[in-house]
Amino acid sequence: MSGAPQEAARRGAAPGPAVVAPVPPRRARPARVAERPAPSPAPTPAQLGVLVGARADGDPAQELRIARLADELGFGEVMVGEATGHDAFALGAALGSGPAALCLGPLPAGVRDPVTIARGAASVAALTGRSVGVALAASTSAVVEEWHGRARGVPATVVAESASVLRGPRRDSGLLAGMPVDFTGALVRTRGFVCALPPSNADLSVLAFGAELTEVAVARADRLVVPIGTVEHLARLRGRIQLAAERAGRQAPRLAVWVPVAVDPEEDTRRDMLRALMPYVRAAGFAGMFTEAGFGEVVRLARSGAHVRSVVAAAPPEMLDSVAAVGSVATVLAALGEYRAVGVDDVLLIPHNAEALTALAAE
């Protein structure tokens, strides 16, 4: 469990394509955005992933149903997070065999040490026969210090050191490749562990938004995952990642983003989705992104300590549309295509309900 929504949980808040003809933009934009790229062709389910289990206010039974449905409908990846419901490794193993790749996490690096992660990934791979990845996150003080009673230390450091142990300097090194590691860092130490199971050879993702964790992801991970983001922010981030990778002399990691999704939602659904964004709106880095997108007044109200109901009431519909895919099936698919058009490799859906996945898969 990681990111701004978990601080909300503590407070009790609900937390290559060929070029096609441009479609009308899915959301109102500030006047300074002069031009948007033509979206990629509508992605197929196999080109999309689905995130389950990462919300503190989620229904565990619903999360399991959505994970199994995503598999049945042919979605390419299921990312299995953990909050107050299922343990990520347990839920991943419970899904059994199937076509979708699994990504376990984001896992809080301050709680899940590298040996636990490597052994868990190897277990899920062996028990399911699936391709398995893992994702690391800094998580929050509520999760690391209050829930688990651990010292949080310097979040970027613990993620960087954990990533170094798991991945190593080469693809065939590190615990995920089944190689023993002797590592003594400022916050992470391990020596001598060798898993008796075949190695998972898992891809490593890092959940990042700020500069420090972005740097960690570029230097050590196969993929950088952004919890939410506007198309404009992702376009700029793609460019920064490429430049940073060139400076480091390594291949740029893949870029992924979580996108909340609802098909033909009622107003109550839109309001619930806006409410779930409020912890992000208050968080420093995300607040800047929303301000740049033209929602500075809402950001100022949210950060003033106003009640979440007042902030949600003040937020225009375009605020949700700036980071979510909401509307008809065609509108949702066009929105997802916009992310792919600016260089996002993996779009991971956070479906409001199972019906949204079914509708998108049927298109």
QUIDA-V906325 format. One record per residue. N is the residue number from 1. RES is the residue in one letter. OMEGA is omega as a letter, one per 40 degrees, with the letter a starting at -180 (none if undefined). BURIAL is b if it has 16 or more other C-alpha atoms within 10 Angstrom, else e. D_LAST is the distance of its C-alpha to the last C-alpha in whole Angstrom. Layout:
((N | RES | OMEGA | BURIAL | D_LAST) (N | RES | OMEGA | BURIAL | D_LAST))
This chain:
((1 | M | a | b | 32) (2 | S | i | b | 33) (3 | G | a | b | 32) (4 | A | a | b | 33) (5 | P | a | b | 31) (6 | Q | i | b | 34) (7 | E | i | b | 37) (8 | A | a | b | 35) (9 | A | i | b | 35) (10 | R | a | b | 39) (11 | R | a | e | 39) (12 | G | i | e | 37) (13 | A | i | b | 35) (14 | A | a | b | 31) (15 | P | none | b | 30) (16 | G | a | e | 20) (17 | P | i | e | 19) (18 | A | i | e | 19) (19 | V | i | e | 20) (20 | V | i | e | 18) (21 | A | a | e | 19) (22 | P | i | e | 19) (23 | V | i | e | 17) (24 | P | a | e | 19) (25 | P | a | e | 20) (26 | R | a | b | 18) (27 | R | i | b | 22) (28 | A | a | e | 25) (29 | R | i | e | 27) (30 | P | a | e | 31) (31 | A | a | e | 33) (32 | R | i | e | 34) (33 | V | a | e | 31) (34 | A | a | e | 31) (35 | E | i | e | 28) (36 | R | i | e | 25) (37 | P | i | e | 23) (38 | A | a | b | 20) (39 | P | i | b | 17) (40 | S | i | b | 16) (41 | P | a | b | 13) (42 | A | a | b | 10) (43 | P | i | b | 10) (44 | T | i | e | 9) (45 | P | a | b | 10) (46 | A | i | b | 13) (47 | Q | a | e | 14) (48 | L | i | b | 14) (49 | G | a | b | 16) (50 | V | i | b | 17) (51 | L | i | b | 20) (52 | V | i | b | 22) (53 | G | a | b | 26) (54 | A | a | b | 27) (55 | R | i | b | 28) (56 | A | a | b | 31) (57 | D | a | b | 30) (58 | G | i | b | 27) (59 | D | a | e | 27) (60 | P | i | b | 28) (61 | A | i | e | 26) (62 | Q | i | e | 23) (63 | E | i | b | 23) (64 | L | i | b | 23) (65 | R | a | e | 21) (66 | I | i | b | 18) (67 | A | a | b | 20) (68 | R | i | b | 19) (69 | L | i | b | 16) (70 | A | i | b | 15) (71 | D | a | b | 17) (72 | E | a | e | 15) (73 | L | i | b | 12) (74 | G | i | b | 13) (75 | F | a | b | 13) (76 | G | a | b | 16) (77 | E | i | b | 19) (78 | V | i | b | 20) (79 | M | a | b | 23) (80 | V | i | b | 25) (81 | G | i | b | 27) (82 | E | i | b | 30) (83 | A | i | b | 32) (84 | T | i | e | 34) (85 | G | a | b | 31) (86 | H | i | b | 31) (87 | D | a | b | 33) (88 | A | a | b | 30) (89 | F | a | b | 32) (90 | A | i | e | 32) (91 | L | i | b | 29) (92 | G | i | b | 28) (93 | A | a | b | 30) (94 | A | i | e | 29) (95 | L | i | b | 25) (96 | G | a | e | 27) (97 | S | i | b | 26) (98 | G | a | e | 22) (99 | P | a | b | 20) (100 | A | i | b | 19) (101 | A | i | b | 22) (102 | L | i | b | 24) (103 | C | a | b | 25) (104 | L | a | b | 28) (105 | G | e | b | 29) (106 | P | i | b | 30) (107 | L | a | b | 33) (108 | P | a | b | 36) (109 | A | i | b | 39) (110 | G | a | b | 42) (111 | V | a | b | 41) (112 | R | a | b | 39) (113 | D | a | b | 42) (114 | P | i | b | 41) (115 | V | i | b | 42) (116 | T | a | e | 40) (117 | I | a | b | 37) (118 | A | i | b | 38) (119 | R | i | b | 39) (120 | G | i | b | 36) (121 | A | i | b | 34) (122 | A | i | b | 36) (123 | S | a | b | 36) (124 | V | i | b | 32) (125 | A | a | b | 31) (126 | A | a | b | 34) (127 | L | a | e | 33) (128 | T | a | b | 29) (129 | G | a | b | 29) (130 | R | i | b | 27) (131 | S | a | b | 27) (132 | V | i | b | 28) (133 | G | i | b | 28) (134 | V | i | b | 30) (135 | A | i | b | 30) (136 | L | i | b | 33) (137 | A | i | b | 34) (138 | A | a | b | 37) (139 | S | a | b | 36) (140 | T | i | b | 38) (141 | S | i | b | 42) (142 | A | a | b | 41) (143 | V | a | b | 39) (144 | V | a | b | 42) (145 | E | a | e | 45) (146 | E | a | e | 45) (147 | W | a | e | 42) (148 | H | i | e | 44) (149 | G | i | e | 47) (150 | R | i | e | 47) (151 | A | a | e | 48) (152 | R | a | b | 45) (153 | G | i | e | 47) (154 | V | a | e | 46) (155 | P | a | b | 42) (156 | A | a | b | 41) (157 | T | a | b | 44) (158 | V | i | b | 43) (159 | V | a | b | 39) (160 | A | a | b | 41) (161 | E | i | b | 43) (162 | S | i | b | 41) (163 | A | i | b | 39) (164 | S | i | b | 42) (165 | V | a | b | 43) (166 | L | a | b | 39) (167 | R | a | b | 38) (168 | G | a | b | 42) (169 | P | a | e | 43) (170 | R | a | e | 41) (171 | R | a | e | 38) (172 | D | i | e | 40) (173 | S | i | b | 42) (174 | G | a | b | 42) (175 | L | i | b | 41) (176 | L | i | b | 37) (177 | A | i | b | 39) (178 | G | a | b | 41) (179 | M | i | b | 44) (180 | P | a | b | 47) (181 | V | i | b | 47) (182 | D | a | e | 51) (183 | F | i | e | 50) (184 | T | i | e | 52) (185 | G | i | e | 50) (186 | A | a | e | 51) (187 | L | a | b | 48) (188 | V | i | b | 47) (189 | R | i | e | 49) (190 | T | i | b | 49) (191 | R | i | e | 51) (192 | G | a | e | 51) (193 | F | i | e | 48) (194 | V | a | e | 46) (195 | C | i | b | 44) (196 | A | i | e | 44) (197 | L | i | e | 41) (198 | P | a | e | 39) (199 | P | i | b | 38) (200 | S | a | b | 34) (201 | N | a | b | 34) (202 | A | i | b | 32) (203 | D | a | b | 30) (204 | L | i | b | 32) (205 | S | i | b | 30) (206 | V | i | b | 32) (207 | L | a | b | 30) (208 | A | i | b | 32) (209 | F | a | b | 32) (210 | G | a | e | 36) (211 | A | a | e | 38) (212 | E | a | e | 40) (213 | L | i | b | 37) (214 | T | i | b | 35) (215 | E | i | b | 38) (216 | V | a | b | 38) (217 | A | a | b | 34) (218 | V | a | b | 35) (219 | A | a | b | 39) (220 | R | a | b | 37) (221 | A | i | b | 34) (222 | D | a | b | 31) (223 | R | i | b | 28) (224 | L | a | b | 29) (225 | V | i | b | 27) (226 | V | a | b | 27) (227 | P | i | b | 26) (228 | I | i | b | 25) (229 | G | i | b | 25) (230 | T | i | b | 25) (231 | V | a | b | 23) (232 | E | i | b | 27) (233 | H | a | b | 28) (234 | L | i | b | 26) (235 | A | i | b | 27) (236 | R | a | e | 31) (237 | L | i | b | 30) (238 | R | i | b | 29) (239 | G | a | e | 32) (240 | R | i | b | 34) (241 | I | a | b | 33) (242 | Q | i | b | 34) (243 | L | i | e | 37) (244 | A | i | b | 38) (245 | A | i | b | 37) (246 | E | i | e | 39) (247 | R | a | e | 42) (248 | A | a | e | 42) (249 | G | i | e | 42) (250 | R | i | e | 38) (251 | Q | i | e | 35) (252 | A | i | b | 33) (253 | P | i | b | 30) (254 | R | i | b | 27) (255 | L | i | b | 25) (256 | A | i | b | 23) (257 | V | i | b | 22) (258 | W | i | b | 21) (259 | V | i | b | 19) (260 | P | a | b | 18) (261 | V | i | b | 15) (262 | A | i | b | 15) (263 | V | i | b | 12) (264 | D | a | b | 14) (265 | P | i | e | 17) (266 | E | i | e | 21) (267 | E | i | e | 24) (268 | D | i | e | 25) (269 | T | i | e | 22) (270 | R | i | b | 22) (271 | R | i | b | 26) (272 | D | a | e | 26) (273 | M | i | b | 23) (274 | L | i | b | 26) (275 | R | i | b | 29) (276 | A | i | b | 27) (277 | L | a | b | 28) (278 | M | i | b | 31) (279 | P | i | b | 33) (280 | Y | a | b | 31) (281 | V | a | b | 33) (282 | R | a | b | 36) (283 | A | a | b | 36) (284 | A | a | e | 38) (285 | G | a | e | 36) (286 | F | i | b | 32) (287 | A | i | b | 35) (288 | G | i | b | 35) (289 | M | i | b | 32) (290 | F | i | b | 31) (291 | T | i | e | 34) (292 | E | i | e | 34) (293 | A | i | b | 30) (294 | G | a | b | 33) (295 | F | a | b | 33) (296 | G | a | b | 36) (297 | E | i | e | 38) (298 | V | i | b | 35) (299 | V | a | b | 36) (300 | R | i | b | 40) (301 | L | a | b | 39) (302 | A | a | b | 38) (303 | R | i | b | 40) (304 | S | a | e | 43) (305 | G | i | e | 43) (306 | A | i | e | 41) (307 | H | a | e | 39) (308 | V | i | b | 36) (309 | R | i | e | 35) (310 | S | a | e | 37) (311 | V | i | b | 35) (312 | V | i | b | 32) (313 | A | a | e | 33) (314 | A | a | e | 34) (315 | A | i | b | 31) (316 | P | i | e | 29) (317 | P | a | e | 25) (318 | E | a | b | 25) (319 | M | i | b | 26) (320 | L | a | b | 23) (321 | D | a | b | 21) (322 | S | a | b | 23) (323 | V | a | b | 22) (324 | A | i | b | 19) (325 | A | a | b | 15) (326 | V | i | b | 15) (327 | G | i | b | 14) (328 | S | i | b | 11) (329 | V | a | b | 7) (330 | A | i | e | 8) (331 | T | i | b | 12) (332 | V | a | b | 11) (333 | L | i | b | 9) (334 | A | i | b | 12) (335 | A | i | b | 15) (336 | L | i | b | 14) (337 | G | i | b | 14) (338 | E | i | b | 18) (339 | Y | a | b | 19) (340 | R | a | b | 18) (341 | A | a | b | 20) (342 | V | i | b | 23) (343 | G | i | b | 23) (344 | V | a | b | 22) (345 | D | a | b | 21) (346 | D | i | b | 19) (347 | V | a | b | 17) (348 | L | a | b | 18) (349 | L | i | b | 16) (350 | I | a | b | 18) (351 | P | i | b | 16) (352 | H | i | b | 18) (353 | N | a | e | 17) (354 | A | a | b | 15) (355 | E | i | e | 13) (356 | A | i | b | 11) (357 | L | a | b | 10) (358 | T | a | b | 9) (359 | A | a | e | 7) (360 | L | a | b | 5) (361 | A | a | b | 6) (362 | A | a | e | 4) (363 | E | none | e | 0))
